[in-house]
Amino acid sequence: MASDPAPGEESYEEKHVHEVYQQIAQHFSSTRYKPWPIVEQFLKGLQPGSVGLDVGCGNGKYLPVNRDVFIVASDRSENLARIAVKHQPHSTIMADILNLPHPSASFDFAISIAVVHHLSSPDRRVEAIKEILRTLNQGGKALIYAWALEQKTSRRGWDKGDQQDIMVPWVMGGGNSPAQSKDMSKTFHRYYHLYASQELERDIVCAGGHVLESGYEKDNWWAIATRAETTAPSPAIN
C-alpha cells in the first residue's frame, strides 16, 4: 500500500497541473488530434464489443479510433472532459486517476496516455497505476504512456543524467498578429516527472502489474500490462 501523500503534494498538483489544464484546455485540445501509432494499434487490436477506460482522456482524441469498442473516458479537468464528451456514443466523466469511480475487475482494457507523469511523487505514480490495473478483468490489458527522460534527439534535448522532476512551459498566444501574440501571450508551467528507461516497468510491477510489452515512441516510454494475478500459474512439481 502506498504511503499517505506528503503535505502539499495534492495542492502542488492542483496548482501546477489541474489549474493549468483548466486554463489551457481549448488551446491544448487544438494541438491534439492525431493518434499515436502504438495507441492506435492497441485500440484497433481489441475484440469487437470490448468495454474499457481512457484514464486522463484529454480532449478524447482516442475515442473514435475503434468504433467497435465502448470507452468510458475520464479526465481531472472539467474543461477537457466537456470537449471529450462530444465523442459519442462513448461516455466521458470527470474523475481523478487516484480515485476512479469504477468497480474492480470490470473492464477489458484501459489506456492512460501521458498522464501518470503529472503525479508528483513515486508513491502517487505507483498508486495511479495500481488504480488503473484494479479496474481490469481477468485477461484485461492496460496501455500506459509517460514522457521519457531520454529525448536527446527531440527539440527538448533532455537525456540521461538530467533533472527528472521539471516544469514544462505552455505558451498561449494572445492575438493574430506577431506583435499581438508577443504582447498578449501567457506562459503556464506544468509539472512533469520524466521517466528514465525501465522506470515505468518498475512502477507497474510495484503496482501489482505484469508487463507484457514495453517500448519507446514519440519521446515517451510505454508499456502494456495486466494485473499480476492474471498470469498463468507455474506448473506444480510432484
Residue pairs with C-beta under 8 A, 6 or more apart in sequence:
2 123
2 124
2 126
2 127
2 130
3 123
5 121
5 123
5 124
6 121
9 120
9 121
9 124
12 120
12 191
13 118
13 119
13 120
13 191
16 120
16 167
16 189
16 190
16 191
17 76
17 118
17 190
17 191
18 76
18 77
20 170
20 188
20 189
20 190
21 28
21 76
21 77
21 79
21 80
21 190
22 77
22 78
22 79
23 188
24 170
24 172
24 188
25 59
25 77
25 79
25 80
25 83
26 79
26 83
27 170
27 172
28 58
28 59
28 80
28 170
29 58
29 59
29 80
29 83
32 58
32 59
32 61
33 61
34 61
35 43
35 61
35 62
35 65
36 113
36 145
36 217
36 218
36 220
37 217
38 143
38 215
38 217
38 222
39 62
39 65
39 111
39 113
39 143
39 145
40 62
40 65
42 109
42 111
42 141
42 143
42 224
43 62
43 65
43 66
43 69
43 111
44 65
44 66
46 52
46 66
46 68
46 69
46 108
46 109
47 108
48 68
48 69
49 68
49 69
50 68
50 69
50 70
50 108
50 109
51 69
51 70
51 71
51 72
51 107
51 108
52 69
52 70
52 71
52 72
52 107
52 108
52 109
52 110
52 111
52 140
53 71
53 72
53 73
53 74
53 100
53 102
53 107
53 109
53 110
53 111
53 132
53 135
54 60
54 62
54 63
54 71
54 72
54 73
54 74
54 110
54 111
54 112
54 113
55 74
55 95
55 97
55 100
55 110
55 111
55 112
55 115
55 132
56 74
56 75
56 76
56 97
56 112
56 113
56 114
56 115
57 63
57 73
57 74
57 75
57 80
57 81
57 84
57 92
58 75
58 80
58 84
58 113
59 80
59 83
59 84
60 73
60 83
60 84
60 85
60 86
60 87
60 90
60 92
62 71
62 111
62 113
63 71
63 73
63 84
63 87
63 90
63 92
64 87
69 108
69 109
70 89
70 90
70 91
71 90
71 91
72 90
72 91
72 92
72 93
72 102
72 107
73 81
73 84
73 87
73 90
73 91
73 92
73 93
74 81
74 92
74 93
74 94
74 95
74 100
75 81
75 84
75 92
75 94
75 95
76 94
76 95
76 96
76 97
77 94
78 94
81 92
81 93
81 94
84 92
85 92
93 101
95 101
97 112
97 115
97 116
97 119
97 128
97 131
97 132
98 119
98 124
98 127
98 128
98 131
99 131
100 131
100 132
100 134
100 135
102 135
103 135
104 134
104 135
105 134
105 135
105 136
105 137
105 138
105 140
106 135
106 137
107 135
107 136
107 137
107 140
108 136
108 137
108 139
108 140
109 136
109 140
109 141
109 142
109 143
110 132
110 135
110 136
110 140
110 141
110 142
110 143
111 142
111 143
111 144
112 128
112 132
112 142
112 143
112 144
112 145
113 143
113 144
113 145
114 145
114 146
114 147
114 220
115 128
115 145
115 146
116 125
116 128
116 129
116 144
116 146
116 203
117 125
117 146
117 147
117 192
117 193
117 194
117 195
118 190
118 191
118 192
118 193
119 125
119 127
119 128
119 193
120 165
120 191
120 193
122 203
125 193
125 203
126 203
126 206
126 207
127 207
129 144
129 203
129 204
129 207
129 209
129 225
130 207
130 208
130 209
132 142
132 144
133 142
133 204
133 207
133 208
133 209
133 225
133 226
133 227
134 227
136 142
136 226
136 227
136 230
138 230
139 226
139 230
140 226
140 227
140 230
141 212
141 224
141 225
141 226
142 209
142 224
142 225
142 226
143 222
143 223
143 224
144 200
144 204
144 222
144 223
144 224
144 225
145 217
145 220
145 221
145 222
146 193
146 195
146 200
146 220
146 221
146 222
147 192
147 193
147 194
147 195
147 219
147 220
148 158
148 194
148 195
148 196
148 197
148 216
148 219
148 220
148 221
149 158
149 159
149 160
149 162
149 164
149 194
149 195
149 196
149 197
150 158
150 159
150 160
150 196
150 197
150 216
151 157
151 158
151 159
151 219
152 158
152 159
154 219
156 219
158 194
160 196
160 197
162 194
163 194
164 193
164 194
164 195
164 196
165 191
165 192
165 193
165 194
166 191
166 192
166 194
167 189
167 190
167 191
167 192
168 189
168 190
168 191
168 192
169 187
169 188
169 189
169 190
170 187
170 188
170 189
170 190
171 185
171 186
171 187
171 188
172 185
172 186
172 187
172 188
173 180
173 181
173 184
173 185
174 180
174 181
174 183
174 184
174 185
174 186
175 181
175 183
175 184
195 221
197 221
199 221
200 214
200 221
200 222
200 223
201 211
201 214
201 223
204 210
204 211
204 223
204 225
205 211
205 228
208 227
208 228
209 225
209 226
209 227
209 228
210 225
210 226
210 227
210 228
210 230
210 231
211 223
211 224
211 225
212 223
212 224
212 225
212 226
213 223
213 224
214 221
214 222
214 223
214 224
215 221
215 222
215 223
216 222
